């Protein structure tokens, strides 16, 4: 008879037979101890040290649970503070030497974390409806964002090192337009009512996105907005020539169609308060009140007649009540609002439209293509110029300005503008639009316990989205600063806040279940040429646009006309499929998320990215190897072949086919046992095309 | 041989690696040539290291019926003179002898506090002659063991002696043997760990080069005690002389029947194989060492099972290091009580140290346990070579730690050293003075362990690399205050989550210097200043305009032509060009090179 061992794991009595490891003993009481190097097919190895547990009776030392046998009287803790700190540090160290992409760089650059390669793949395979559904897991406003986004994803696209980024944004629009024009737009299924209800203030991208995902959890959602129609800044901050109001309205219909109740013309702070909403039985409140105020230029005369703010002008234009701009108008700023205001002015018949910007066009926050379009439409750029004072001169405005030069990069990395003494000059115009930044109008928060920073932004916990008032969450433009105020960011925050609100209402800990963890091979400049091996040159598909003469029309017809299906499929095929095919099953990534690993704490020398695809069946990305040795051991212990081995010593130790050969020259017979035991995406079975992406 | 009543004259040249490095080969050849011309029959022999490495090459002259005379720092010219004067005309050259010459006092100071047990034959017998070993009582202990003692008797004597593992771990040797004996098996192994790898340590090499039979004899005794008939000596291939002499010794012992079948007619059989290691430091770790013998990559395995239960080829195995085995015959011959009469409560007998660094009389010393570090450094070693005060002593190599001058009064004792953040280790003792930067020292040792990590465990492989990078930042003057916390966090993490001793102790040099010399780390970080003026990125050289005499001495040696000037005019130093190598300050006789 086998001897029986009695021990305690997490203060629970456990009985196992002699020789059982602590790891297996813990399984008996349903405790899964994480491990990377251990595999049931293999002898214990104890190299990763993720599986450490605390042995209480031996002074609280850490032991590897995979290779330590349970002993009589042992007391083990599997998730004490000490254990978790060690595991976290261990993961951070492993990841600091992990040179691969979990998520594609476009996806991690997207504030909404959209699974871009997955939807591009669907488009290239001729399945726009699948692509749309993938987009909608992250972006309810696919048609709108597909038109107005400044595209941080495309800035990060690895194809930039070849002929140019993939047209990620416009392809989103392509699938969304097909959906909206189908007459039966996609509306996700929502589960039965949970009985919980949420009040959302603001029907902009942040508010409606939160509502959309909360509905998909089965909660009742009521959205309050002070306007007579929904869309927030998408409706009142972006002119029709970029986002036609019809398109937006149809898209909002598909969002609200999930069962969101929108109440218009309700002024938060006056008509309703958080206190009252709670009294009415709302379990949670989400503030998505936006930032419709304008940042002051801090120059004298900015309150004069016919000196407007950009948001104000765009709001009036969207309400078909444009202000008087005269024959000449100077717009100050370099962001999307400035560009939109200038292009609107041009369409409203202003003869001389100037955009005055203190840096050069290369530093403008607005997307390059918008600036190009604006210049094509006749707007004149006054780079390296800033206003100093505005004076009224009869019906005219006299603007004293100064020339600037670029100095050293500032905290944002952009070169800071410096005034050139003595370069002052005066320019005259009929009207002026200041569009240098948005501000939050915090008056509506009076009477709540919601605290703001002195510059107006609402204080929120960046992970839970909770404000300083109980049950009140916030997100979108009102809860981010400066350059972060873009629609896709608001949408990302809306989705994440919805998850938190759901957890909150269910009394669960506010910890996200959506793994957005990623490491990266490197920035664009750091990508080795080998990464592009085998990719063929395909020029980026040109976006068909309205002729210039047809654009300058007070009806604001849409400029960009959208891709045709053949262009779209070809363009989508330009995707390099960065990102790891194992991202959803990679044990390392799952633990990194679970333990909130911060590998950037240990930034330093790192293995280089390298792909060995010389073998017929196996491909090996050594940058992703964590040296658990499972492949080496399975090949020797189980297969009996020994085709893989460790080489080198110290930090540069590597796993390589024997004699350091390429895989194709090794004795590997392609049995794929190593693929099965590899806990990361280092050893993979070769695929015909690199396309097995799943939306997460 | 060491007796002075032989039939003819005899000359012995110190021919250990230290002697050879100091020029013993030329001296030997010169003597050989001179003797050939002489016509008189004079025996020329070699011996190993007697510990006074600082006086090598050493030549000893034996004239029948006269006391032995030892000469130090001999070169070919001196050798010639010694033959002429002493060997031929019987007039010793007194000024060069240990006994009467200029360093006779120093020699006395160096040797008199020492107690030589493990090194008892080193420098006295010809290591390549088994007859000399036998003449000094060699293999008597083995005879006594095999013909008169039971296995338990032997083990009990070793337990009673208090001998603990001299390789660093300090596990009681007798207990270890007892465990191995208790494991039932058809086959058992003895392994001698001769994979000494700590930078600056050469205790085991010296014993193997100077007295290989003592180690073999200890191994056979251990084999008998635990019931093993097979043994391996795992020696690093970088020790060619030790390996050569081991091979000679093994063959001689086989011929004489001390190794082989039916030893001393008792029916006990024992064979010893020599396995050369490829020089991976980690192979000094017992499980990695065994993997290496088995033909696997030298990577440590999880213990338990301990080698005593499942070791080499899965069989019960007893591993001891060279010095431990060398002590064994002496204990059997002289009795465990005699051995235990030296030392402290928990640490008995003697310990060999390799005295190195900024020490006046460096070399191999063997002292009774319990002697204070100060005594070793000041009395035996003669203080620092620079004459400046001692700042700290590094003990235990890359696994050990630094003990600051305030605590150098502590005694050499396993537990005591551990209490102060260092460890006995295998016996490296590196002396540092004011000019040594403690951050740089920590970096040196960490770099060693990082390079030598087998790469298996996450913390050891990546953690030590990150620590090293942080230290590099700090010594380059770009460290941040958070770096010290990061070092401590990593240090604790690596210590508690690594499989073998290499990883578990790798952070020790950093943690111990952080414990005692935190202010030096802070000076590098907060003030971008290296208090010892040794970190190149943080110092600048300049010429003192008053002190400089314009002697031109520094102009030529400067490898980058950073110093210019004319005779008798104050020289100029171009700090842009200067690589801060320090050559100028070494050659300047007028204190005119300033380092800030």
Interface residues (C-beta under 8 A of the other chain):
Chain A: X44 X46 X47 X48 X49 X50 X52 X61 X62 X64 X67 X68 X69 X85 X86 X89 X90 X93 X94 X96 X97 X601 X602 X604 X605 X626 X627 X629 X645 X646 X648 X649 X650 X651 X652 X653
Chain B: X280 X282 X297 X299 X301 X302 X304 X450 X451 X452 X453 X454 X455 X456 X457 X458 X459 X461 X462 X463 X464 X465 X466 X469 X486 X489 X490 X493 X496 X497 X498 X499
